[in-house]
Structure formats: C-alpha cells, structure tokens
Amino acid sequence: MNILLALETTEKYGSVALLNGKDILAEIQLSQEWRSSRTLAPAINSLFQETDIVPNNITVVAVVVGPGSFTGLRVGITTAKIFAYAVGAEIVGVNTFDTIAEMCSLFSNNYLSIGVDAQRGEVVAALFKKTENSYKIVEQPKLIRVTDWWEQAERLENVVFTGPVLERWGSKAPQTVLLANEQFWFPKASAAGIIAAKRIIRKDVTENCWSLKPVYSRLSAAEEKNNIPTEFLFEPQ
C-alpha cells in the first residue's frame, strides 16, 4: 500500500495530511497566525511524529496545484517537489476544484458550483454534476464576474455554491443562492491525498518533479504591467 504525504497551500493557510492509500492517518491544519511559508515544514514534521512514519516511507506526494494564491502555490509546490525528489516518491498534482468536489461527494445537490477568488470582482468557476457517488465536471473553469456566477442559481435546478471565493463574497450572495457550509469552502490536504491515491491505482500519473507547475487564475499585477509571458489557464468570458 502507498503511504502518501498530501500538501494544500492554495490560500493564506492550508493543511497537510498523511494517508495509507485512501485511508487518512492524520491531518493538521496550518496555523492561521502565520503564512504557510513559515508553518508548512513544522507541520509536516509533526505529522511524522504523530504517526511514527518516517520520510523514506513516503511513496507518493500529493499537492494542490491551484488555482489559488501566488505565494501559497509556490510554497506548497516547491516543498512537494523537494520532498518527492529527496525520498524518490512519485508526485501527483491535484487541482483546487477536484479537491473541493471530493470533499462534497456526499452532497445530494444536482450541481456543485465551485469558485476561486480572482480579485477585481471576478471568480474562476467550475461546474460539477452529481453522479451516483461523486461529482463530475461538466463546465471547465472559466474567469467570469461574480455577478454572472450567481446567475447559475437561476438556470440550474438544485445547485449549491462553494469555494474559497465565498470568504469574500458569500455575505453578498443573493437570497436565491444556496451556499455550502463554510467547512466545505476551502480545499483540504486529505481530499487531495484521496484523489492522488485513486489516480495511483488507475496508473493515471503523468507529472514529475520537473514538469509539475502551479495553476494561476490570472496574471500577477507585475506580469500584466510588464507583459511577461506566463502560464495562464483561464481566459475571461
């Protein structure tokens, strides 16, 4: 069985988890008093102490690759790459949307709409539809106005909204919009680890320490100002 280390640092804070296959052994929420750049390594060390697992036991490192905050993504992905390379583990990148959809897999709503804050009144949103025991993506992530995102409540039957963007915009949602409980807004390392374990079983791993890259919702202000080429997945709609 694979022992997995999972990292999630897409927002200001994050979490780390250890899993035996799809079974969660331990999970630690990073302190909200400090940025993940300061708390991630100590949290990983605490996981090992709590479970008596040593770094060389790790065969897979899972990391949430975004979209999310610039700094958080770089901290998490860099740590994942260094750790995986040092112990000879496989590395699996999991996106923010799939991670949250995994967390919400027991919901009974017909649709799950997940949004990540893109600043400037915009959201990167993806739409998932309920299957027998999970949610499958039916509309790929796109960059839209938050006001346009809310309109899904008018055109879709029984859709629930979730995602990190609700920390900023949840209180401004129209009364017709159904919001998930706050515990399902932010991705968790354990959910990313479960997804990675499933991909390992299916032999669906294409990443390595050299090819894995963060996924950003938009260019940084400096990149936009200076027209610096960069990876950019989501075109405005």
Backbone as CSV, one residue per row, in Angstrom:
resi,resn,N_x,N_y,N_z,CA_x,CA_y,CA_z,C_x,C_y,C_z
1,MET,0.841,-1.200,0.000,0.000,0.000,0.000,0.873,1.245,0.000
2,ASN,0.431,2.277,-0.716,1.201,3.512,-0.789,0.957,4.391,0.434
3,ILE,2.033,4.934,0.986,1.937,5.937,2.039,2.086,7.300,1.365
4,LEU,1.065,8.149,1.529,1.022,9.432,0.828,1.187,10.593,1.794
5,LEU,1.953,11.577,1.380,2.016,12.873,2.033,1.269,13.853,1.140
6,ALA,0.275,14.549,1.682,-0.523,15.493,0.895,-0.368,16.896,1.454
7,LEU,-0.198,17.868,0.553,0.005,19.269,0.931,-1.043,20.138,0.258
8,GLU,-1.583,21.095,1.009,-2.551,22.046,0.453,-2.206,23.427,0.968
9,THR,-1.773,24.319,0.077,-1.380,25.677,0.481,-1.882,26.706,-0.527
10,THR,-3.065,26.491,-1.094,-3.528,27.379,-2.158,-4.032,28.720,-1.652
11,GLU,-4.388,28.796,-0.372,-4.865,30.048,0.193,-3.846,30.576,1.204
12,LYS,-4.257,31.503,2.071,-3.321,32.080,3.037,-2.720,31.005,3.930
13,TYR,-3.533,30.034,4.295,-3.088,28.992,5.212,-3.180,27.653,4.476
14,GLY,-3.486,26.582,5.116,-3.584,25.315,4.413,-3.591,24.151,5.367
15,SER,-3.217,22.962,4.858,-3.220,21.760,5.675,-2.257,20.744,5.085
16,VAL,-1.901,19.776,5.907,-1.055,18.665,5.471,-1.669,17.385,6.011
17,ALA,-1.463,16.275,5.302,-2.061,15.019,5.730,-1.175,13.852,5.335
18,LEU,-1.300,12.773,6.088,-0.672,11.500,5.745,-1.777,10.480,5.525
19,LEU,-1.646,9.677,4.479,-2.646,8.672,4.159,-1.971,7.336,3.851
20,ASN,-2.678,6.264,4.179,-2.289,4.926,3.760,-3.276,4.525,2.680
21,GLY,-2.879,4.676,1.425,-3.855,4.544,0.355,-4.876,5.654,0.474
22,LYS,-6.168,5.275,0.492,-7.234,6.265,0.629,-7.642,6.474,2.082
23,ASP,-6.968,5.812,3.022,-7.288,5.953,4.452,-6.459,7.075,5.071
24,ILE,-7.139,8.023,5.684,-6.461,9.167,6.304,-5.870,8.749,7.642
25,LEU,-4.561,8.900,7.799,-3.892,8.573,9.048,-3.862,9.763,10.002
26,ALA,-3.617,10.939,9.469,-3.554,12.153,10.295,-3.618,13.360,9.374
27,GLU,-4.167,14.454,9.903,-4.236,15.707,9.144,-4.050,16.870,10.113
28,ILE,-3.284,17.852,9.692,-3.012,19.026,10.518,-3.372,20.277,9.735
29,GLN,-4.163,21.135,10.355,-4.478,22.442,9.781,-3.348,23.402,10.130
30,LEU,-2.819,24.095,9.141,-1.742,25.036,9.411,-2.251,26.220,10.215
31,SER,-1.402,26.772,11.059,-1.774,27.895,11.917,-2.214,29.093,11.088
32,GLN,-3.265,29.763,11.534,-3.741,30.958,10.853,-3.018,32.218,11.323
33,GLU,-2.083,32.059,12.246,-1.330,33.206,12.737,-0.145,33.535,11.834
34,TRP,0.277,32.550,11.028,1.457,32.741,10.189,1.172,32.213,8.789
35,ARG,1.924,32.683,7.819,1.811,32.205,6.450,2.356,30.778,6.342
36,SER,1.922,30.078,5.279,2.326,28.686,5.114,3.829,28.536,4.922
37,SER,4.493,29.575,4.410,5.941,29.505,4.228,6.658,29.287,5.549
38,ARG,6.015,29.673,6.640,6.622,29.525,7.966,6.125,28.281,8.694
39,THR,4.939,27.819,8.380,4.322,26.745,9.163,4.333,25.383,8.484
40,LEU,4.586,25.329,7.163,4.434,24.075,6.436,5.420,23.009,6.905
41,ALA,6.708,23.322,6.937,7.713,22.328,7.322,7.499,21.803,8.744
42,PRO,7.255,22.688,9.745,6.985,22.170,11.095,5.749,21.267,11.157
43,ALA,4.716,21.581,10.354,3.506,20.749,10.349,3.803,19.369,9.778
44,ILE,4.602,19.304,8.722,4.979,18.011,8.150,5.743,17.187,9.174
45,ASN,6.652,17.827,9.872,7.417,17.140,10.909,6.500,16.619,12.014
46,SER,5.493,17.412,12.392,4.538,16.985,13.423,3.740,15.772,12.970
47,LEU,3.403,15.726,11.673,2.693,14.554,11.133,3.510,13.290,11.328
48,PHE,4.794,13.369,11.005,5.647,12.194,11.144,5.770,11.761,12.603
49,GLN,5.883,12.723,13.500,5.976,12.395,14.917,4.687,11.768,15.434
50,GLU,3.550,12.267,14.953,2.246,11.773,15.409,1.971,10.352,14.938
51,THR,2.475,9.987,13.767,2.149,8.696,13.174,3.286,7.684,13.216
52,ASP,4.466,8.115,13.653,5.661,7.262,13.657,6.075,6.824,12.253
53,ILE,5.645,7.568,11.258,6.091,7.332,9.888,7.325,8.194,9.631
54,VAL,8.271,7.652,8.884,9.490,8.398,8.572,9.440,8.825,7.106
55,PRO,10.165,9.875,6.751,10.098,10.385,5.374,10.323,9.335,4.299
56,ASN,11.240,8.412,4.522,11.529,7.408,3.499,10.391,6.411,3.291
57,ASN,9.383,6.424,4.175,8.204,5.579,3.983,7.277,6.138,2.909
58,ILE,7.428,7.428,2.606,6.510,8.090,1.673,6.814,7.639,0.244
59,THR,5.774,7.132,-0.442,5.937,6.710,-1.833,5.266,7.666,-2.807
60,VAL,4.352,8.498,-2.298,3.632,9.449,-3.151,3.495,10.776,-2.414
61,VAL,3.743,11.875,-3.106,3.479,13.210,-2.574,2.393,13.845,-3.436
62,ALA,1.284,14.200,-2.804,0.192,14.879,-3.495,0.202,16.350,-3.106
63,VAL,-0.050,17.229,-4.061,-0.062,18.659,-3.766,-1.144,19.324,-4.600
64,VAL,-1.879,20.240,-3.974,-2.899,21.003,-4.694,-2.180,22.090,-5.481
65,VAL,-2.398,22.112,-6.800,-1.619,22.987,-7.682,-2.355,24.266,-8.068
66,GLY,-3.596,24.452,-7.572,-4.318,25.674,-7.844,-5.536,25.448,-8.699
67,PRO,-6.210,26.547,-9.025,-5.808,27.937,-8.774,-5.883,28.321,-7.300
68,GLY,-5.121,29.350,-6.971,-5.048,29.838,-5.604,-4.087,31.004,-5.527
69,SER,-3.625,31.311,-4.320,-2.744,32.464,-4.136,-1.360,32.187,-4.714
70,PHE,-0.733,33.218,-5.270,0.577,33.064,-5.891,1.595,32.497,-4.910
71,THR,1.727,33.152,-3.760,2.751,32.747,-2.796,2.469,31.359,-2.243
72,GLY,1.225,31.106,-1.869,0.876,29.813,-1.296,1.160,28.674,-2.251
73,LEU,0.799,28.845,-3.524,1.041,27.796,-4.511,2.527,27.503,-4.651
74,ARG,3.324,28.544,-4.716,4.755,28.346,-4.909,5.386,27.646,-3.710
75,VAL,4.943,27.992,-2.507,5.473,27.351,-1.299,5.134,25.867,-1.300
76,GLY,3.863,25.546,-1.541,3.431,24.159,-1.492,4.063,23.302,-2.571
77,ILE,4.093,23.808,-3.802,4.624,23.013,-4.914,6.136,22.837,-4.796
78,THR,6.833,23.882,-4.390,8.280,23.766,-4.202,8.605,22.744,-3.121
79,THR,7.874,22.800,-2.009,8.087,21.834,-0.924,7.806,20.417,-1.399
80,ALA,6.705,20.242,-2.139,6.356,18.909,-2.643,7.435,18.360,-3.567
81,LYS,7.952,19.204,-4.448,8.983,18.764,-5.389,10.262,18.355,-4.661
82,ILE,10.694,19.187,-3.727,11.934,18.895,-2.996,11.783,17.606,-2.204
83,PHE,10.652,17.460,-1.528,10.441,16.267,-0.700,10.396,15.021,-1.585
84,ALA,9.604,15.061,-2.661,9.465,13.895,-3.534,10.810,13.498,-4.139
85,TYR,11.577,14.487,-4.564,12.894,14.209,-5.149,13.835,13.592,-4.111
86,ALA,13.786,14.107,-2.887,14.701,13.642,-1.838,14.447,12.193,-1.448
87,VAL,13.182,11.761,-1.421,12.866,10.399,-0.970,12.546,9.463,-2.134
88,GLY,12.570,9.983,-3.364,12.290,9.143,-4.517,10.825,8.780,-4.672
89,ALA,9.938,9.674,-4.228,8.497,9.408,-4.308,7.916,9.931,-5.617
90,GLU,6.776,9.350,-6.022,6.017,9.919,-7.128,5.363,11.214,-6.662
91,ILE,5.081,12.104,-7.592,4.404,13.346,-7.247,3.139,13.467,-8.097
92,VAL,2.044,13.885,-7.444,0.752,13.994,-8.106,0.186,15.385,-7.836
93,GLY,-0.131,16.116,-8.881,-0.760,17.420,-8.741,-2.267,17.299,-8.849
94,VAL,-2.978,17.914,-7.921,-4.440,17.865,-7.882,-4.969,19.296,-7.902
95,ASN,-5.945,19.591,-8.759,-6.412,20.977,-8.794,-7.408,21.281,-7.682
96,THR,-7.583,22.552,-7.426,-8.432,23.017,-6.329,-9.871,22.546,-6.492
97,PHE,-10.387,22.597,-7.716,-11.785,22.245,-7.949,-12.059,20.779,-7.646
98,ASP,-11.191,19.884,-8.144,-11.383,18.461,-7.883,-11.281,18.155,-6.393
99,THR,-10.384,18.869,-5.697,-10.210,18.646,-4.265,-11.488,18.984,-3.504
100,ILE,-12.081,20.131,-3.803,-13.313,20.528,-3.122,-14.465,19.611,-3.521
101,ALA,-14.526,19.221,-4.793,-15.585,18.297,-5.238,-15.500,16.975,-4.495
102,GLU,-14.295,16.494,-4.232,-14.118,15.265,-3.453,-14.659,15.444,-2.042
103,MET,-14.414,16.611,-1.441,-14.916,16.893,-0.096,-16.437,16.897,-0.043
104,CYS,-17.061,17.293,-1.157,-18.519,17.446,-1.212,-19.206,16.225,-1.820
105,SER,-18.500,15.115,-1.951,-19.027,13.971,-2.693,-20.304,13.389,-2.107
106,LEU,-20.558,13.617,-0.820,-21.764,13.079,-0.186,-22.959,14.030,-0.274
107,PHE,-22.763,15.211,-0.852,-23.894,16.124,-1.057,-24.919,15.458,-1.977
108,SER,-26.170,15.859,-1.845,-27.217,15.308,-2.705,-27.676,16.298,-3.779
109,ASN,-27.106,17.494,-3.810,-27.500,18.507,-4.796,-27.186,18.045,-6.212
110,ASN,-28.022,18.456,-7.162,-27.809,18.073,-8.560,-26.499,18.631,-9.114
111,TYR,-26.187,19.875,-8.710,-24.998,20.548,-9.233,-24.177,21.149,-8.089
112,LEU,-22.881,21.228,-8.330,-21.942,21.834,-7.396,-21.137,22.872,-8.181
113,SER,-21.254,24.145,-7.798,-20.526,25.211,-8.476,-19.428,25.715,-7.542
114,ILE,-18.184,25.606,-7.983,-17.029,25.923,-7.143,-16.329,27.161,-7.693
115,GLY,-16.048,28.122,-6.805,-15.415,29.361,-7.228,-14.161,29.686,-6.441
116,VAL,-13.144,30.154,-7.144,-11.894,30.614,-6.536,-11.756,32.106,-6.821
117,ASP,-11.431,32.878,-5.804,-11.344,34.329,-5.934,-10.249,34.724,-6.920
118,ALA,-10.620,35.517,-7.934,-9.657,36.018,-8.917,-9.447,37.524,-8.760
119,GLN,-9.947,38.096,-7.640,-9.821,39.519,-7.369,-10.631,40.335,-8.382
120,ARG,-10.715,41.635,-8.184,-11.353,42.592,-9.100,-12.804,42.230,-9.423
121,GLY,-13.487,41.610,-8.469,-14.878,41.248,-8.682,-15.073,40.075,-9.612
122,GLU,-14.024,39.264,-9.792,-14.105,38.116,-10.689,-13.830,36.816,-9.939
123,VAL,-14.270,35.721,-10.552,-14.119,34.397,-9.955,-13.748,33.412,-11.056
124,VAL,-12.879,32.473,-10.724,-12.656,31.328,-11.603,-13.612,30.246,-11.118
125,ALA,-14.571,29.875,-11.973,-15.646,28.979,-11.561,-15.685,27.735,-12.430
126,ALA,-15.980,26.596,-11.792,-16.167,25.331,-12.499,-17.451,24.696,-11.992
127,LEU,-18.153,24.007,-12.888,-19.435,23.401,-12.539,-19.338,21.880,-12.598
128,PHE,-19.855,21.226,-11.542,-19.852,19.774,-11.438,-21.287,19.267,-11.332
129,LYS,-21.529,18.075,-11.860,-22.852,17.456,-11.795,-22.768,16.167,-10.989
130,LYS,-23.805,15.919,-10.192,-23.831,14.747,-9.328,-23.983,13.465,-10.135
131,THR,-23.130,12.483,-9.836,-23.296,11.140,-10.367,-23.699,10.248,-9.196
132,GLU,-23.548,8.966,-9.329,-24.008,8.054,-8.283,-23.363,8.333,-6.932
133,ASN,-22.053,8.495,-6.905,-21.373,8.690,-5.612,-20.280,9.754,-5.665
134,SER,-20.348,10.652,-6.646,-19.343,11.705,-6.745,-19.873,12.817,-7.642
135,TYR,-19.054,13.847,-7.813,-19.368,14.935,-8.739,-18.383,14.900,-9.904
136,LYS,-18.901,15.035,-11.117,-18.077,15.053,-12.318,-18.187,16.429,-12.969
137,ILE,-17.070,16.939,-13.450,-17.065,18.279,-14.025,-17.837,18.299,-15.346
138,VAL,-18.678,19.310,-15.520,-19.455,19.465,-16.760,-19.185,20.800,-17.441
139,GLU,-18.644,21.772,-16.704,-18.216,23.038,-17.297,-16.824,23.352,-16.778
140,GLN,-15.860,23.440,-17.687,-14.473,23.658,-17.308,-14.298,25.042,-16.660
141,PRO,-13.257,25.217,-15.845,-13.033,26.503,-15.180,-12.962,27.665,-16.152
142,LYS,-13.605,28.763,-15.787,-13.561,29.968,-16.611,-13.576,31.193,-15.697
143,LEU,-13.011,32.271,-16.191,-12.912,33.517,-15.440,-14.116,34.386,-15.788
144,ILE,-14.975,34.653,-14.791,-16.197,35.425,-15.012,-16.404,36.401,-13.864
145,ARG,-17.344,37.326,-14.048,-17.734,38.216,-12.971,-18.484,37.432,-11.904
146,VAL,-18.309,37.828,-10.653,-19.020,37.150,-9.570,-20.533,37.245,-9.784
147,THR,-20.999,38.398,-10.265,-22.432,38.566,-10.512,-22.943,37.576,-11.557
148,ASP,-22.110,37.258,-12.546,-22.500,36.257,-13.539,-22.498,34.855,-12.931
149,TRP,-21.603,34.619,-12.004,-21.545,33.314,-11.323,-22.846,33.045,-10.580
150,TRP,-23.356,34.060,-9.884,-24.603,33.877,-9.141,-25.758,33.459,-10.051
151,GLU,-25.712,33.845,-11.322,-26.819,33.566,-12.235,-27.041,32.075,-12.481
152,GLN,-26.039,31.246,-12.128,-26.235,29.806,-12.259,-27.407,29.327,-11.398
153,ALA,-27.672,30.043,-10.316,-28.786,29.664,-9.444,-30.125,29.799,-10.157
154,GLU,-30.188,30.659,-11.170,-31.432,30.872,-11.910,-31.624,29.842,-13.024
155,ARG,-30.523,29.359,-13.605,-30.650,28.477,-14.771,-30.471,26.995,-14.445
156,LEU,-30.021,26.676,-13.218,-29.790,25.283,-12.847,-30.661,24.889,-11.656
157,GLU,-31.164,23.680,-11.684,-32.011,23.198,-10.601,-31.163,22.559,-9.504
158,ASN,-31.361,23.043,-8.280,-30.720,22.462,-7.099,-29.194,22.505,-7.196
159,VAL,-28.653,23.729,-7.353,-27.206,23.915,-7.401,-26.742,24.545,-6.087
160,VAL,-25.632,24.032,-5.545,-25.053,24.587,-4.321,-23.701,25.204,-4.672
161,PHE,-23.421,26.366,-4.106,-22.194,27.108,-4.384,-21.204,26.916,-3.241
162,THR,-19.930,26.766,-3.599,-18.893,26.638,-2.590,-17.579,27.159,-3.167
163,GLY,-16.521,27.107,-2.377,-15.210,27.541,-2.838,-14.658,28.709,-2.039
164,PRO,-13.342,28.929,-2.105,-12.686,29.984,-1.329,-13.213,31.385,-1.601
165,VAL,-13.772,31.626,-2.786,-14.281,32.961,-3.118,-15.379,33.398,-2.160
166,LEU,-16.047,32.447,-1.512,-17.145,32.802,-0.618,-16.667,33.510,0.649
167,GLU,-15.380,33.382,0.971,-14.866,34.139,2.119,-15.043,35.631,1.883
168,ARG,-14.883,36.073,0.634,-15.036,37.478,0.279,-16.476,37.817,-0.113
169,TRP,-17.130,36.921,-0.848,-18.392,37.255,-1.493,-19.612,36.531,-0.917
170,GLY,-19.406,35.586,-0.018,-20.534,34.815,0.498,-21.618,35.659,1.133
171,SER,-21.238,36.677,1.880,-22.216,37.527,2.563,-22.993,38.411,1.593
172,LYS,-22.506,38.511,0.354,-23.159,39.361,-0.656,-23.983,38.545,-1.649
173,ALA,-24.087,37.243,-1.422,-24.819,36.388,-2.350,-26.313,36.704,-2.315
174,PRO,-26.989,36.674,-3.464,-28.443,36.872,-3.488,-29.153,35.790,-2.675
175,GLN,-30.355,36.082,-2.225,-31.102,35.134,-1.405,-31.433,33.854,-2.156
176,THR,-31.446,33.901,-3.474,-31.757,32.710,-4.273,-30.591,31.737,-4.360
177,VAL,-29.411,32.144,-3.883,-28.207,31.323,-3.997,-28.040,30.466,-2.744
178,LEU,-27.886,29.146,-2.945,-27.669,28.211,-1.846,-26.175,28.023,-1.644
179,LEU,-25.690,28.341,-0.437,-24.267,28.229,-0.120,-24.007,26.982,0.715
180,ALA,-22.901,26.301,0.431,-22.474,25.174,1.255,-22.017,25.678,2.613
181,ASN,-21.998,24.790,3.582,-21.443,25.119,4.890,-19.981,25.522,4.739
182,GLU,-19.529,26.444,5.561,-18.184,27.013,5.427,-17.080,25.962,5.460
183,GLN,-17.302,24.833,6.133,-16.260,23.804,6.216,-15.948,23.183,4.853
184,PHE,-16.796,23.430,3.853,-16.582,22.901,2.512,-16.111,23.968,1.519
185,TRP,-15.756,25.149,2.001,-15.312,26.225,1.113,-13.864,26.060,0.666
186,PHE,-13.028,25.531,1.551,-11.587,25.527,1.299,-11.077,24.103,1.098
187,PRO,-10.188,23.892,0.139,-9.663,22.540,-0.112,-8.860,22.019,1.075
188,LYS,-8.890,20.704,1.265,-8.150,20.063,2.345,-7.120,19.088,1.773
189,ALA,-6.006,18.986,2.461,-4.942,18.094,2.013,-5.415,16.650,1.944
190,SER,-6.240,16.221,2.898,-6.688,14.826,2.919,-7.480,14.484,1.664
191,ALA,-8.318,15.409,1.192,-9.096,15.167,-0.028,-8.183,15.050,-1.238
192,ALA,-7.157,15.902,-1.299,-6.184,15.807,-2.388,-5.457,14.466,-2.333
193,GLY,-5.158,13.993,-1.137,-4.491,12.704,-0.985,-5.350,11.549,-1.468
194,ILE,-6.646,11.615,-1.193,-7.570,10.565,-1.655,-7.617,10.537,-3.178
195,ILE,-7.690,11.712,-3.799,-7.693,11.777,-5.265,-6.392,11.193,-5.823
196,ALA,-5.262,11.555,-5.219,-3.975,11.036,-5.687,-3.919,9.512,-5.553
197,ALA,-4.445,8.985,-4.457,-4.453,7.531,-4.260,-5.262,6.838,-5.349
198,LYS,-6.396,7.413,-5.721,-7.219,6.845,-6.791,-6.475,6.883,-8.122
199,ARG,-5.760,7.974,-8.379,-5.013,8.090,-9.629,-3.861,7.088,-9.684
200,ILE,-3.218,6.848,-8.545,-2.142,5.866,-8.491,-2.683,4.484,-8.839
201,ILE,-3.857,4.145,-8.291,-4.472,2.845,-8.570,-4.772,2.710,-10.066
202,ARG,-5.253,3.804,-10.681,-5.581,3.772,-12.110,-4.342,3.935,-12.993
203,LYS,-3.194,4.140,-12.372,-1.944,4.421,-13.101,-2.104,5.669,-13.970
204,ASP,-2.769,6.660,-13.399,-3.066,7.910,-14.101,-2.209,9.038,-13.538
205,VAL,-0.898,8.894,-13.647,0.039,9.900,-13.136,1.001,10.270,-14.254
206,THR,0.981,11.528,-14.641,1.847,11.999,-15.725,2.865,13.035,-15.255
207,GLU,2.695,13.536,-14.011,3.582,14.589,-13.522,4.901,14.008,-13.012
208,ASN,5.892,14.877,-12.929,7.126,14.560,-12.216,7.662,15.846,-11.601
209,CYS,8.765,15.745,-10.894,9.292,16.916,-10.177,9.705,18.046,-11.100
210,TRP,9.903,17.749,-12.384,10.342,18.780,-13.315,9.170,19.392,-14.080
211,SER,8.133,18.626,-14.299,7.028,19.115,-15.130,5.902,19.775,-14.334
212,LEU,5.797,19.478,-13.053,4.678,19.993,-12.260,4.766,21.512,-12.114
213,LYS,3.661,22.210,-12.416,3.637,23.666,-12.346,2.374,24.147,-11.620
214,PRO,2.449,25.320,-11.002,1.239,25.884,-10.383,0.266,26.373,-11.448
215,VAL,-1.003,26.412,-11.093,-2.061,26.915,-11.965,-2.579,28.216,-11.368
216,TYR,-2.446,29.312,-12.102,-2.885,30.614,-11.611,-4.199,31.014,-12.275
217,SER,-4.997,31.767,-11.556,-6.284,32.210,-12.100,-6.123,33.404,-13.036
218,ARG,-5.042,34.160,-12.851,-4.784,35.313,-13.718,-3.326,35.718,-13.569
219,LEU,-2.863,36.591,-14.434,-1.515,37.122,-14.321,-1.388,37.960,-13.060
220,SER,-0.175,37.985,-12.495,0.072,38.894,-11.390,0.072,40.331,-11.921
221,ALA,-0.049,41.305,-11.008,-0.059,42.712,-11.416,1.230,43.076,-12.153
222,ALA,2.367,42.572,-11.659,3.653,42.878,-12.291,3.731,42.276,-13.686
223,GLU,3.210,41.042,-13.838,3.246,40.385,-15.140,2.341,41.102,-16.148
224,GLU,1.166,41.545,-15.668,0.265,42.286,-16.553,0.890,43.612,-16.981
225,LYS,1.521,44.307,-16.037,2.099,45.617,-16.316,3.261,45.522,-17.295
226,ASN,4.073,44.474,-17.142,5.278,44.351,-17.955,5.137,43.351,-19.099
227,ASN,3.923,42.813,-19.263,3.643,41.885,-20.360,4.614,40.703,-20.349
228,ILE,4.792,40.115,-19.172,5.704,38.983,-19.017,4.960,37.692,-19.352
229,PRO,5.473,36.861,-20.271,4.801,35.599,-20.613,4.740,34.680,-19.395
230,THR,3.628,33.990,-19.222,3.479,33.063,-18.103,2.357,32.092,-18.400
231,GLU,2.278,31.016,-17.604,1.172,30.072,-17.726,-0.114,30.770,-17.287
232,PHE,-1.183,30.637,-18.070,-2.445,31.289,-17.736,-3.580,30.446,-18.296
233,LEU,-4.265,29.733,-17.447,-5.236,28.754,-17.922,-6.595,29.340,-18.275
234,PHE,-7.041,30.355,-17.571,-8.427,30.727,-17.652,-8.616,32.047,-18.393
235,GLU,-9.173,31.976,-19.577,-9.433,33.172,-20.346,-10.744,33.816,-19.906
236,PRO,-10.797,35.142,-19.852,-12.043,35.815,-19.494,-13.161,35.447,-20.462
237,GLN,-14.373,35.346,-19.927,-15.542,35.004,-20.757,-16.349,36.256,-21.062
